[in-house]
Amino acid sequence: MQSPSFFSPPRELSRPGTSLNIHARRAEARDAKKAKNLVQTYTTEVFGRITREENISSILENSIFSLTLDDNDDEVYALGAFYDYPNVHGVPSNDWEEKWWKNSFDKTNETSKMNAINTVFLHFFVSHPDFSEGCAEELINVTFKALPEVNQILLCVPPKITPESALTKYFHPIENERTDNKCSIMVCYRKDHFPALFIRTARVQDNDDLAPLFNQYNEILKQTYGDFFVAELIESQDADNKALVAECNGYAIGFMSISKEVNIDVLNEIYVLSAFHGLRAAHPDDQWNDQMTEETESYLPNSDIHNHGDVTSHGDANAHLKSNPTLEAMQRAVGTEGSVEQSQQLSTNTDKNNKHVKSNEGQLDHNSLTASDYTTTPTNKSVDDLTNLNGDENISNDDNNDAVLEITDTSSQRAKMTKAQLAAENPSKYIKPRLISQTPKFFGKEKAFAIQLFCISEVYEKRSYDFLQKAFDMFPDRDYCIISIPQMVPEFPLLQSFIRIPPRVHLPNIQELYLFHRAGLLRDISIERATEKNLDTVQRLTEHFSSREKIMNDFLDAVRSRKRTDTKAFLDAYIINVANQTSAVIIFSNEDNIDYFRSQYNLEDFIYFDLHKRYDHLHLYHFVINPIFAFMTKLFLKEILRKINKTCIYYPIFPRYADDEMLKHHSPTYAIHYLVPVRPRRLIQYNLEELKMNAPTDCVLGKLPSLTHSPFSLTMTSIKLLSETKITINARIVIVGASTVGLAVLESLIMCPYLRFNNLTLISPHGMPGEFPPSHTRDLFLPSNLEYDTEELSRLSLRSYVNIICAKLVSLNRPMKLAILDDETVIPYDHLLLCTGNQYHVTAPMKTVVQNPLNKQIVPAKADRILFEPAPPNVLTINDEFDAAMVLKWLRMNQHTEHSILIYGSTLESYCCINALIANGIPSNSIKLITPPGSQHVNVFNDPTVLRTVQDELRELNIEIHEEYLMDEWRSQEIDDMDQPIDHVVFHFHDKKQDKHKDLSLKCTTLLCFVNKQVNYNAFVAINQSSLVFDGRLVVDEHNRTNDPLIYAGGSLTKFKRGYYRDDWSHTCFNSKQVGTM
């Protein structure tokens, strides 16, 4: 994977008479060839005989962190690789702390604090001889910046060997009394390169140092409050408001203003804080809303329910925690009585106005902190009770939404139906479930304080974490620290230790909320293999998860027999303790299908597969973590991989319609935020009859029996990828329309491995395509989408990363950046993409009076005039799989009626519809095709011979074809009632040459219209009334921008501006997927 160089700007490294500009980037295995040329004799003496290119590649690939220093011409000047265990023969990598370190070097206060969490070992270092000292310093500095949890780097040196001078300048030996050690240890401390900050209460005199610091970033505060606003803020301190200063070398280089005056009730109304007990202490009057999932087919996972950041550095000087308040806070959060945060259920991500919002973004549901899992089931239900409720509720990973479905039908007959039958019975409910959203009420003592103002010099921003200990010391009765930032402000280092809280409602002026719990200051982390004695603590940890039954079943299998009771496959479990409290549990097995994954997915985008052993791969089933430690997920995963000697983690995401057999072993996991989605491969279609014995293996063909029940998307990470921090983007990106262009945009954003988008929203009347279980007979109604069919969408699982809103855009408020939907929901945006495409509409008969809903004027009669009023129930059109499902539902409801199905149109969809009707058992002699005037001049097949052959075939099937007819009127028994089905349609033929007129009256039980795709009228009104340039189509420039720089558009909705003088070219001339990826 090619990742950006984001460590530091180019540096000038020099020695007398020489100089060069270099920059640091992640090392890749391909750098091994150039690194080999830098190997010197002293390199092999310290790090072993690493002289082969393959050995260097393996070291780089399996390191937790590796760096390359090169120039603009890609000339490598230095390379370093770091591991979380020592490179000493005979010392176990998974237990070096207990069996080696404590026995040999754990003698001083500093060495006793060293462990695998805060220490890395330098396993390989080479540099250009002329610049070795400068390169060594730069590698060390960048490493400390990129790994904020690391406080020291250790170098293991064989006996009687002296490292090169570039290393001895920065590494100093650790004293050791024992003489039987296999090596000596040298250490480089973070504090020698980035001194720990001294945090104290602010003084008025600090204004002189702080005012320039604030002004260099923004002068708004100065303009609003004057030159001495910092001094006034410091002077106004009282019991509820404090100001802190970070001091270094006698100068104030950072400032933090904190306050206990927080409107917690408002925060609970706006943000999903149930997992944190509403930021209050427990109280007997607390009111939780017991929300349950509906039937088995409807599991809605949560969205990025606690987006987190990566662990940041803890300062050396301020690392001494006052254990009492911190440990007491942790006891309150995860104590013996169970997790307060987990004891109840997270509320839905939608408010009462957003009844069709599906928040989906990470798979917490993408996620087992998963908040969604935190209470999709009532707390008073037993595991046995829940078994009957949640058979298939574990859509292992779908869209993320804390919202749950209201139970409306629990009949035994319905309970026995398959997901495909349920979707076919009520497509509308399958796509747009009715959601309940109630805000729980909390009455306990307030436990949060807020950061009101924060600023720190860029040079010291990696030490921002040092403020938190002192901040909690100021308010010992508060356990939570919160901070909010605007969506367009990039995440800064302080936030990497905070947990992002998703909003419950869509409001135009709310900000991103981040939270940190006092227990997050603890770093006493231990990992051990789970046993039956851990059963009670794991039960409390998973008590309010909807998938707790399957988690506990797998946990019992893992601790009792280390294999599944049904398949006898290997299964193992580990628990993670923080301050001796169980804070996470992971259940996994060896990945036995790695060849299948490699053949079906582009794993080589992220790892060099041949540099990992077959037993280095882990399959993740469950990962449950206490919310207050969510930001430590990367640390926990890294430690687990070290403990079990693995390098890669794989986690599949199954679609909601997958077989229960595939779903029951996986639960939503918060770890999804630290995994990267892997693109599926486009597979070669082999002719197996001709290849015979030369045919590829079943893995290559995708015919592995254990994995062919349902397609799935794959996420993964490796020990190296875990150290690569994703760039978080909180900008609200709203995409209107689930067309191929819209899906391609989502795929491009979601599949970017180094970016995390927290606020992706898709607005579409029928949600995300691919929601329905596969149905060949349903798919026949539409021409094949060669880019995004149901299987491809299942293998991408875009819905797991996107907030999905089932509604139509009806208006835009550009000044306030708001999208208004037809259900009166208001969606704020920072960037808006319009890709609604064109759709078929119900065509109004010539004699029907049609009134424009805007100006109330009569629309003149024409062949493709849109009927704005609701059509009769048996007048339909098909634009997507949902419409096709509704047509099938209508046909099933009238299966005992003698059919007379009229298809009006001469498009490709009209011929597909005929084929689908016949495939679904409709007698061909009951189908009639009527083509509108002008169809003879427009050949849908672009070949008259093909058209003639198709029509001859239809006639042989006794399908009537009537050409050049206008739909004149339709009739029903209740002539004036549009709610009644029509029973006759009258068509009119006019031969202008011979001036002949002819009427054709046909009996009709179903009318399907496929006449002239047009821009959706609601979208047109929204575009036109918001003053976006519309010239038959929405006008865009070469960058797909409209006349509003924040609104983009693509696909058949658009055209290029006339100034390009190429009106014959538009997006419709190009591949839609390629348009979406531009």
Secondary structure, 3 states (H helix, E strand, C coil): CCCCCCCCCCEEEEECCEEEEEEEEECCHHHHHHHHCCCCHHHHHHHCCCCCHHHHHHHHHHCCEEEEEECCCCCEEEEEEEECCCCCCCCCCCCHHHHHHHHHCCCCHHHHCCCCCCEEEEEEEEECHHHHHHHHHHHHHHHHHHCCCCCEEEEEECCCCCCCHHHHCCCEECCCCCCCCCCEEEEEEHHHCCCCCEEEECCHHHHHHHHHHHHHHCCHHHHHHCCCHHHHHHHCCCCCEEEEEEEECCEEEEEEEEECCCCHHHHHHHECCHHHHHHECCCCCCECCCCCCCCCCCCCCCCCCCEECCCCCCCCCCCCCCHHHHHHHHHHHHCCCCCCCCCCCCCCCCCCCCCCEECCCCCHHHCCCCCCCECCCCCCCCHHHHHHHCCCCCCCCCCCCCCEECCCCCCHHHHCCCHHHHHHHCHHHHHCCCEECCCCECCCCECEEEEEEEEECHHHHHHCCHHHHHHHHHCCCCCEEEEEECCCCCCCHHHHHCEEECECCCCCCCCEEEEEEHHHHCCCEEEEECCHHHHHHHHHHCCCECCHHHHHHHHHHHHHCCECCCCCCECEEEEEEECCEEEEEEEEEECCCHHHHHHHECHHHCCCHHHCCHHHEEEEEEEEECHHHHHHHHHHHHHHHHHCCCCEEEEEECCCCCCHHHHCCCCCCHHHHHCEEECECCCCCCCHHHHHHHCCCHHHHCCCHHHCCCCCEEEEEECCHHHCCCEEECCCEEEECCCHHHHHHHHHHHCCCCEEECCEEEECCCCCCCCCCCCHHHHCCCCCCCCCCHHHHHHHCHHHHCEEECCCEEEEECCCCEEEECCCCEEECCEEEECCCEECCCECCCCCCCECCCCCCECCCCCCCECCCCCCCCEECCCCHHHHHHHHHHHHHCCCCCCCEEEECCCHHHHHHHHHHHHCCCCHHHEEEECCCCHHHCCCCCCHHHHHHHHHHHHHCCCEEECCCEEEEEECCCCCCCCCCCCEEEEEEEECCCCEEEEEEEECCEEEECCCCEECHHHHHHHHHCCCCECCCEEECCCCECCCCCEEECCCCEEECHHHCCCCCCHHHCCHHHHHCC
